[in-house]
Amino acid sequence: MPNPETDLSLSLMYLGSEVMSILSSKKYVYIEEVLMNFLKVDARRNPDLFLDALTFLYSLGIVEHSGYKIKLKNHHDYTQATIF
């Protein structure tokens, strides 16, 4: 649970959902391309926050990788109910 004083736009769960929206094309995308799109949204974001969000999604089984490319796993319509 985030601290009540935490800026929720920088929370791991929110950032993970932002990465998911960038990956919504359902095809493999270079990690650097996703990182650049992620960083453009807010000047307070940094590569460490991106890697934390990506690790969070990978540990939940939401993303898969092939070399330096990542994508959302196939055959899933992710909602809060299906993730948790």
Residue, then its C-alpha position, 0 to 999 in steps of 0.5 A: m500500500p502506498n503511503p497516504e502522502t505519496d504522489l500516486s502518479l509515481s506509484l508502482m501500480y500506476l506506472g505499471s498501468e502506464v507501461m501496459s498502455i504503451l504496450s497495448s499494440k500486442k506486438y513486440v516492441y524494443i524496451e528502449e522505445v517503451l522507455m522513451n515513451f514512458l519518460k515523455v509523459d512526466a519529467r519526474r519519471n526516470p529509468d529506475l521507475f520504468l525498470d521497477a514497473l516493468t519488473f512488477l509487470y513481469s513478476l505478475g506474468i503480464v509481459e513477456h520478452s524476446g531478446y531486447k523486445i517486450k510485449l503484453k502476453n497474448h489472449h488477455d484483456y487485462t482489467q483490475a479483476t483479472i490481474f489481482 
